[in-house]
Amino acid sequence: MRIKSHAPLMYVGMTAAGVITLAFMGIAVYLAQQQGRDSWVLYAFLSPFVLMGAALTFFGGRFLLRWARIGSWQLDVPAGGGELGRPFPVTLFPSRRRESSGDLTCHLRCIRIRKLAARGSSAGRSDITTLWETTWTIPAGTIHPNIGVPLTLPLPESGEPTNISPQSGAGTQWQLNVVVPTRGFSDESVFDLPVRA
């Protein structure tokens, strides 16, 4: 089964948040000007929000354009997922041919996500604890879309299986983060892995 990286969704979220912020600030300035209430105090108050919206739009849009130009990554995993205490063979596939300018860095971690409810609200923040992690590098040159890069993930014996609640998003999650250095930037992908006991 193929798993898609969820890094592009993060870039879409950044861009959308930036555009929405800029749109709200533009509407606020327009309405203030129509009513004749615009002053330096209003502009001083709104300027941090405009800067934040511009930064989110710039960086999110830049990453989206880069993603559209160079393509995305997918991870091919066995149908049953990984098993604790056994090597987990997976293959990383790019959507387009990639030239790596250095070693690939792989970071595997197991995290526990707890949802903390805020006072007087059903929505709260997440508390993330790292239960286990390891990092290693793989030498790579040209990565072809139909060959990919085979990886062997070292799953520990004393770990917890993937157990995420679909309703709350709380539970235990295994994540693989792969950084592929190319000219001028590092291409990073994050995959959520199915791991069983």
Residue, then its C-alpha position, 0 to 999 in steps of 0.5 A: m500500500r502507498i502512503k502519501s506524505h502529509a507535508p504538502l497539506m501543511y503548506v496548503g494550510m499555511t497559504a490558506a491561513g495567510v490569504i485569509t489573514l490578509a483578506f480580513m485585514g484588507i476588509a478591516v482597512y477598507l471599512a475603516q476608510q469608508q467610515g472615515r475612522d482610519s488612523w495611524v493607531l489602526y494601522a499600527f494595530l493591524s501591521p503585525f497581522v498583515l506581516m504574519g499573513a504576508a509571511l504565511t502566504f509567501f512561505g506556504g506559496r513558495f513551498l507549494l510552487r516548489w512541490a508542484r515543480i519537483g513533485s511529491w513523495q510516496l512510501d510503499v509499505p507492506a499491506g499489514g504494516g510493520e511489526l514491533g521487533r522486526p525490520f520494517p522494509v519500505t520503499l520511498f518513491p518520488s513522483r519525479r526523478r530526483e538528484s540528491s546532493g548528499d546523504l538522505t537523513c531518516h528519522l523514525r520516532c514513536i510519539r504519544i499524542r494526548k488531547l488537553a481540554a481547555r477550560g470551558s471549551s471542548a477543543g484543546r491543545s495537544d501534548i506530544t511525548t516522544l516515546w522512542e526515536t532513532t536517526w540514520t543516513i543513507p547515501a543516495g545519488t539519483i532516485h528514479p520514480n519506478i525504482g525508488v529508495p529501499l529503506t529498512l526501518p529498525l522497529p524496537e521490540s519494546g514499543e507501542p503499536t499504532n493506536i490513533s483515535p479517529q475522533s480525537g486524534a489522540g493515541t500512539q503514532w509512528q512517524l518517518n521523516v525523510v530529508v533529501p538534500t538537493r541543490g539550494f534546499s532540503d526536501e522533507s517528507v513526513f509519513d504516518l506508519p502502521v505498526r502492530a504488536 
